[in-house]
Amino acid sequence: MSKKLENAKNLYLKGIRDGEIQRVHDYTGDRYTQHSTGVRDGADGFIEFFEGFLKRTSKRDIQIIRAIEDGPYVFVTAHQDIDNGSAKWVTTDLFDTDKDEKIVEHWDVIAAYVEPEDTVSGHDVILGDFELKDLDKTEDNKALVRQFLVDVFQNKNYDKLEDYISTETYIQHNPNVGDGIDAVRDFLETQDFTYDFVFKVIGQGDHVVSYSQALMNGVAYALFDIFRLKDGRIIEHWDNMEPIPPREEWANTGKF
């Protein structure tokens, strides 16, 4: 495990799960620019926010489900079960790090966990195949996902879906969409949904993560997508969406 990934995990598991919030200083660099809109910038902003969280909660079962590293960036997916199921969350986090692999910037998306029996496909919204493979194809896979997001989700060229998504196997973890390329096409053709802009794309082997702003029915969302690719096609997809709150509710410069 790299030091930057260890720092990201410790921020979650020691800092939040175990309540050792003062240790944020061990994991962060000279700055800690924050994009979780309810939290002020800096390590002190983190401590201030989570002091309240720790007072409101007694049991915090937090598990890191997956992690991806790309240059200075670390991405993790976490499942949070708060106070024996009183709340369950899926949290997707992107961290930037400095030359010492300390965290200097953070973006996140938080959404309620949906049980598998309540998803269209029947798949868990978090779990799936996550053994990192094809590490030599990282840059090719990132390039394909970037072009996919531009062609299909921004420019709405739905006739190009087969250029990017496998027609044989496409496992869907979005709770509202079924498996297969036809389910993706149906969703896109029947919903008022588009990507406003793509902020960041990172990857490691056969997994690629994008962070974007999407517009659905006139509402702006921050959105992480996770794609698994094989032989130059996307074969599995997870995502996590959060409505962007009004500007007056931000404690920092916003989601991006």
LINKASUL-V208833 format. One record per backbone hydrogen bond with DSSP energy under -0.5 kcal/mol. NH is the residue of the N-H (numbers start at 1). CO is the residue of the C=O. If there is no record, write none. Layout:
NH&CO ; NH&CO
//
This chain:
6&2 ; 7&3 ; 8&4 ; 9&5 ; 10&6 ; 11&7 ; 12&8 ; 13&9 ; 14&10 ; 15&10 ; 16&11 ; 16&12 ; 17&12 ; 18&13 ; 20&14 ; 21&19 ; 23&20 ; 24&21 ; 25&22 ; 26&23 ; 27&23 ; 27&24 ; 28&24 ; 29&31 ; 29&103 ; 33&104 ; 35&106 ; 37&35 ; 39&36 ; 42&32 ; 45&41 ; 46&42 ; 47&43 ; 48&44 ; 49&45 ; 50&46 ; 51&47 ; 52&48 ; 52&49 ; 53&49 ; 54&50 ; 55&51 ; 56&52 ; 57&53 ; 61&59 ; 61&81 ; 62&60 ; 63&79 ; 65&63 ; 65&77 ; 66&77 ; 68&75 ; 70&73 ; 73&70 ; 74&95 ; 75&68 ; 76&93 ; 77&66 ; 78&91 ; 79&63 ; 80&89 ; 81&61 ; 81&79 ; 82&80 ; 82&87 ; 83&59 ; 83&81 ; 86&82 ; 86&83 ; 87&82 ; 89&80 ; 90&111 ; 91&78 ; 91&89 ; 92&109 ; 93&76 ; 94&107 ; 95&74 ; 96&105 ; 97&72 ; 98&102 ; 101&98 ; 103&27 ; 104&96 ; 105&96 ; 106&33 ; 107&94 ; 109&92 ; 111&90 ; 113&88 ; 118&115 ; 119&116 ; 120&175 ; 125&114 ; 130&128 ; 132&130 ; 137&134 ; 138&135 ; 141&137 ; 142&138 ; 143&139 ; 144&140 ; 145&141 ; 146&142 ; 147&143 ; 148&144 ; 149&145 ; 150&146 ; 151&147 ; 152&148 ; 153&148 ; 154&149 ; 155&150 ; 157&151 ; 158&156 ; 160&157 ; 161&158 ; 163&160 ; 164&161 ; 165&161 ; 166&234 ; 171&235 ; 172&170 ; 173&237 ; 177&174 ; 180&170 ; 184&180 ; 185&181 ; 186&182 ; 187&183 ; 188&184 ; 189&185 ; 190&186 ; 190&187 ; 191&187 ; 193&191 ; 194&215 ; 195&153 ; 196&194 ; 196&213 ; 197&213 ; 199&197 ; 199&211 ; 200&211 ; 202&209 ; 204&207 ; 206&133 ; 207&204 ; 208&227 ; 209&202 ; 210&225 ; 211&200 ; 212&223 ; 213&197 ; 214&212 ; 214&221 ; 215&194 ; 216&219 ; 217&192 ; 219&216 ; 221&214 ; 222&242 ; 223&212 ; 224&240 ; 225&210 ; 226&238 ; 227&208 ; 228&236 ; 229&206 ; 230&233 ; 233&230 ; 234&164 ; 235&228 ; 236&228 ; 237&171 ; 238&226 ; 240&224 ; 242&222 ; 244&220 ; 245&243 ; 249&246 ; 250&247 ; 251&37 ; 253&34
//
